[in-house]
Amino acid sequence: MLMFLAMQVVPIMDGIAKFLSMRYPVLEVVWARFFFHFLFMIPVVLWVHGPRGLVVNRPWLLLARGGLLLIATLCFFTAITEISIPSALSLLFVSPIIVTIASALLLGEQVGIRRWIAVLIGFVAVIIIFRPTIGSFHWASLLALGAGIAYAFYFLSTRWLTGRAPPRVMLIYQSMLGAVVMSIMMFWVWVSPTPTDWILMAALGGIAAGGHYLIIKSFEFAEASLLAPYGFSEIIMATVVAYIGFGNFPDPWTWLGICLIIGVGIFLSLPPSDRVQ
């Protein structure tokens, strides 16, 4: 349930990012996402864990995880300036496939036939929704695909690091690298935001922190391969955001795909005995 909730929060962030990218450089939008995420988490970590909470063993591992998230965010935010959020997500959804495979090969998790089937059904549902054709190919699709690969290894690193550092500390480290790197780049691309857009930029960081906190907490209770298919549920809120924010109304095929994705989520949420029955 935590991963499902996280996947409904993240598309709201994507919608705000797409809107802001129409008014500001993509690099500035990425900066806002990481800077305000970092800014919000500093007092939280100091309040809960104290200054010692920022001291962890092998911090470079947490920073490397943040680097994966930075790469994924740069690729995805750039992609959605050129193509719709749902279209970009259809390629981002290679990540659950990669997570399921890699969790078995790298993390030693047992991936049963039910999880494989759930992942495949979810991916088929995405293809039904977007029905990609060669003629409709856009260069931004490659960025969305790259984001999916980076996200997959970000999720795997989250699973591997869970228990080695508190969730709030992981949150501050994953935003630290992006905040520093993107702040340096602002010397070349900065455009002064309006007061309203400052609020949206702050919301971007706050929503990002909340969504990724749910993701980290979900890995405390379940294996990566079990959580991977829930990533497909992100398309539900993404479709809502695309319609409300940008006027993209789903057709019947889209609704069919969404229903399949919901079905996969319900199936995975049931205990094994209930699935058999």
C-alpha positions as CSV (number, residue, x, y, z in Angstrom):
1,M,0.0,0.0,0.0
2,L,2.9,2.4,0.8
3,M,4.3,1.9,-2.7
4,F,0.9,2.4,-4.3
5,L,0.4,5.6,-2.4
6,A,3.9,6.8,-3.5
7,M,3.1,6.1,-7.1
8,Q,0.0,8.3,-6.9
9,V,2.0,11.2,-5.4
10,V,4.9,11.2,-7.8
11,P,2.8,12.1,-11.0
12,I,1.6,15.3,-9.2
13,M,5.2,16.3,-9.0
14,D,5.7,15.4,-12.7
15,G,2.7,17.6,-13.6
16,I,4.1,20.6,-11.7
17,A,7.5,20.0,-13.3
18,K,6.0,19.9,-16.8
19,F,4.1,23.2,-16.1
20,L,7.2,24.9,-14.7
21,S,9.3,23.7,-17.7
22,M,7.1,25.7,-20.0
23,R,8.3,28.8,-18.2
24,Y,11.8,28.1,-17.0
25,P,14.8,26.0,-18.1
26,V,14.5,22.3,-17.3
27,L,17.7,22.5,-15.3
28,E,16.1,25.2,-13.1
29,V,13.1,23.0,-12.5
30,V,15.4,20.0,-11.6
31,W,17.2,22.4,-9.2
32,A,14.0,23.3,-7.5
33,R,13.0,19.7,-7.1
34,F,16.3,18.8,-5.3
35,F,17.0,22.1,-3.5
36,F,13.6,22.3,-1.7
37,H,13.6,18.6,-1.0
38,F,17.0,19.1,0.7
39,L,15.9,22.3,2.4
40,F,12.8,20.7,3.9
41,M,14.6,17.6,5.1
42,I,17.4,19.4,7.0
43,P,15.2,20.5,10.0
44,V,13.4,17.2,10.0
45,V,16.6,15.1,10.3
46,L,18.1,17.5,12.9
47,W,14.9,17.4,14.9
48,V,14.5,13.6,14.9
49,H,18.1,12.4,14.8
50,G,20.2,15.4,15.9
51,P,23.4,16.5,14.2
52,R,24.8,13.0,14.6
53,G,22.0,11.8,12.3
54,L,23.9,13.2,9.4
55,V,26.9,11.1,10.1
56,V,26.6,7.7,8.4
57,N,28.9,4.8,7.4
58,R,30.0,4.9,3.8
59,P,28.1,8.1,2.9
60,W,29.3,7.8,-0.7
61,L,26.9,4.9,-1.2
62,L,24.0,7.2,-0.2
63,L,25.3,9.9,-2.5
64,A,25.7,7.5,-5.4
65,R,22.1,6.5,-4.9
66,G,21.3,10.2,-5.1
67,G,23.3,10.4,-8.3
68,L,21.1,7.8,-9.9
69,L,18.0,9.8,-8.9
70,L,19.5,13.0,-10.3
71,I,20.2,11.3,-13.7
72,A,16.7,9.8,-13.8
73,T,15.1,13.2,-12.9
74,L,17.1,15.1,-15.5
75,C,16.2,12.6,-18.2
76,F,12.5,12.4,-17.3
77,F,11.9,16.1,-16.7
78,T,13.5,16.8,-20.1
79,A,11.4,14.1,-21.8
80,I,8.1,15.5,-20.5
81,T,8.9,18.9,-22.0
82,E,8.6,17.3,-25.4
83,I,6.1,14.4,-24.9
84,S,3.1,13.8,-22.6
85,I,3.6,12.6,-19.1
86,P,1.8,9.3,-19.7
87,S,3.8,8.7,-22.9
88,A,7.0,9.2,-21.0
89,L,5.9,6.9,-18.3
90,S,5.2,4.1,-20.8
91,L,9.0,4.0,-21.4
92,L,9.8,4.7,-17.7
93,F,8.0,1.4,-16.9
94,V,11.0,-0.6,-18.0
95,S,12.1,-0.1,-14.4
96,P,9.8,-2.7,-12.8
97,I,11.0,-5.3,-15.4
98,I,14.7,-4.5,-14.6
99,V,14.1,-4.4,-10.8
100,T,12.4,-7.8,-11.0
101,I,15.2,-9.4,-13.0
102,A,18.0,-7.6,-11.1
103,S,16.5,-8.4,-7.6
104,A,16.9,-12.1,-8.4
105,L,20.4,-11.8,-9.9
106,L,21.9,-9.1,-7.6
107,L,19.9,-9.3,-4.4
108,G,19.3,-13.0,-4.3
109,E,15.5,-12.6,-3.9
110,Q,13.2,-15.4,-4.8
111,V,11.0,-14.3,-7.7
112,G,8.0,-16.6,-8.2
113,I,6.0,-17.1,-11.3
114,R,3.2,-14.9,-10.0
115,R,5.4,-11.9,-9.8
116,W,6.8,-12.5,-13.3
117,I,3.3,-12.8,-14.7
118,A,2.2,-9.6,-12.8
119,V,5.1,-7.7,-14.3
120,L,4.4,-8.9,-17.8
121,I,0.7,-8.1,-17.5
122,G,1.5,-4.6,-16.2
123,F,3.9,-4.0,-19.2
124,V,1.3,-5.3,-21.7
125,A,-1.2,-2.9,-20.1
126,V,1.1,0.0,-20.7
127,I,1.5,-1.0,-24.4
128,I,-2.3,-1.2,-24.7
129,I,-2.5,2.3,-23.3
130,F,0.0,3.9,-25.6
131,R,0.1,1.6,-28.6
132,P,3.5,2.9,-29.8
133,T,4.3,3.0,-33.5
134,I,7.5,3.6,-35.3
135,G,6.0,6.7,-37.0
136,S,5.3,8.4,-33.7
137,F,8.9,8.0,-32.3
138,H,10.3,11.1,-30.7
139,W,13.9,11.6,-29.6
140,A,12.6,12.4,-26.0
141,S,11.5,8.8,-25.8
142,L,15.2,7.8,-25.4
143,L,15.5,10.1,-22.4
144,A,12.4,8.5,-20.8
145,L,13.9,5.1,-21.4
146,G,17.2,6.2,-19.9
147,A,15.2,7.5,-16.9
148,G,13.6,4.1,-16.5
149,I,17.0,2.4,-16.4
150,A,18.3,4.9,-13.8
151,Y,15.2,4.6,-11.7
152,A,15.5,0.8,-11.7
153,F,18.9,0.9,-10.1
154,Y,17.8,3.7,-7.8
155,F,15.1,1.4,-6.5
156,L,17.5,-1.5,-6.2
157,S,20.0,0.6,-4.2
158,T,17.1,1.7,-2.0
159,R,16.3,-1.9,-1.2
160,W,19.9,-2.7,-0.6
161,L,20.5,0.3,1.7
162,T,17.3,-0.1,3.6
163,G,18.2,-0.8,7.3
164,R,21.7,0.6,6.9
165,A,20.4,4.2,7.4
166,P,17.2,5.7,8.7
167,P,14.7,6.7,6.0
168,R,14.9,10.4,6.7
169,V,18.7,10.3,6.5
170,M,18.5,8.5,3.2
171,L,16.1,11.2,2.0
172,I,18.5,14.1,2.8
173,Y,21.5,12.4,1.2
174,Q,19.6,11.5,-2.0
175,S,18.7,15.2,-2.4
176,M,22.1,16.6,-1.3
177,L,24.1,15.8,-4.5
178,G,21.3,17.1,-6.7
179,A,21.0,20.3,-4.7
180,V,24.7,21.0,-4.8
181,V,25.3,20.1,-8.5
182,M,22.2,21.9,-9.8
183,S,22.9,25.0,-7.7
184,I,26.2,25.4,-9.4
185,M,24.6,25.1,-12.8
186,M,22.2,27.9,-11.9
187,F,25.0,30.4,-12.6
188,W,24.4,29.8,-16.3
189,V,20.7,29.2,-16.7
190,W,18.9,31.1,-13.8
191,V,15.6,32.8,-14.6
192,S,14.0,34.6,-11.6
193,P,10.7,32.9,-10.7
194,T,7.5,34.8,-9.9
195,P,6.1,34.6,-6.3
196,T,3.5,32.0,-7.4
197,D,6.1,29.9,-9.2
198,W,8.3,30.0,-6.1
199,I,5.4,28.3,-4.3
200,L,5.1,25.7,-7.0
201,M,8.9,25.1,-6.9
202,A,8.7,24.6,-3.1
203,A,5.8,22.3,-3.6
204,L,7.8,20.3,-6.1
205,G,10.5,19.6,-3.5
206,G,8.0,18.9,-0.8
207,I,6.0,16.4,-2.9
208,A,9.2,14.7,-4.0
209,A,10.3,14.3,-0.4
210,G,6.9,12.9,0.7
211,G,6.7,10.5,-2.3
212,H,10.2,9.1,-1.9
213,Y,9.8,8.7,1.9
214,L,6.9,6.4,1.1
215,I,9.0,4.5,-1.3
216,I,11.8,4.0,1.2
217,K,9.4,2.9,3.9
218,S,7.8,0.4,1.6
219,F,11.2,-1.3,1.1
220,E,11.3,-1.9,4.9
221,F,8.3,-4.2,4.6
222,A,8.7,-6.0,1.2
223,E,11.3,-7.2,-1.3
224,A,12.1,-5.2,-4.4
225,S,10.7,-7.8,-6.8
226,L,7.4,-7.8,-4.9
227,L,7.1,-4.0,-5.0
228,A,8.2,-3.6,-8.6
229,P,4.9,-4.3,-10.3
230,Y,3.2,-1.6,-8.2
231,G,5.3,0.9,-10.2
232,F,2.8,0.4,-13.0
233,S,0.1,1.9,-10.9
234,E,1.7,5.3,-11.4
235,I,-0.1,5.5,-14.7
236,I,-3.4,6.0,-12.9
237,M,-2.6,9.3,-11.3
238,A,-0.5,10.3,-14.4
239,T,-3.6,9.9,-16.5
240,V,-5.6,12.1,-14.2
241,V,-2.9,14.7,-14.1
242,A,-2.6,14.7,-17.9
243,Y,-6.3,15.2,-18.3
244,I,-6.8,17.9,-15.6
245,G,-3.6,19.8,-16.3
246,F,-3.1,19.4,-20.0
247,G,-6.4,18.3,-21.5
248,N,-5.5,14.7,-22.5
249,F,-8.6,12.6,-22.1
250,P,-8.1,8.8,-21.9
251,D,-9.8,6.7,-24.7
252,P,-11.4,3.3,-24.1
253,W,-8.0,1.5,-24.7
254,T,-6.4,3.6,-22.0
255,W,-9.2,2.7,-19.5
256,L,-8.7,-1.0,-20.4
257,G,-5.0,-0.7,-19.6
258,I,-5.6,1.1,-16.4
259,C,-8.1,-1.6,-15.3
260,L,-5.4,-4.3,-16.0
261,I,-2.9,-2.3,-13.9
262,I,-5.4,-2.0,-11.0
263,G,-6.1,-5.8,-11.3
264,V,-2.3,-6.5,-11.0
265,G,-2.1,-4.3,-7.9
266,I,-5.1,-6.0,-6.2
267,F,-3.7,-9.5,-7.1
268,L,-0.3,-8.7,-5.6
269,S,-1.9,-7.3,-2.4
270,L,-3.6,-10.6,-1.7
271,P,-1.9,-13.2,0.5
272,P,-0.7,-16.2,-1.5
273,S,-3.5,-18.5,-0.1
274,D,-6.2,-16.0,-1.3
275,R,-4.6,-15.9,-4.8
276,V,-4.9,-19.7,-5.1
277,Q,-8.5,-19.6,-4.0
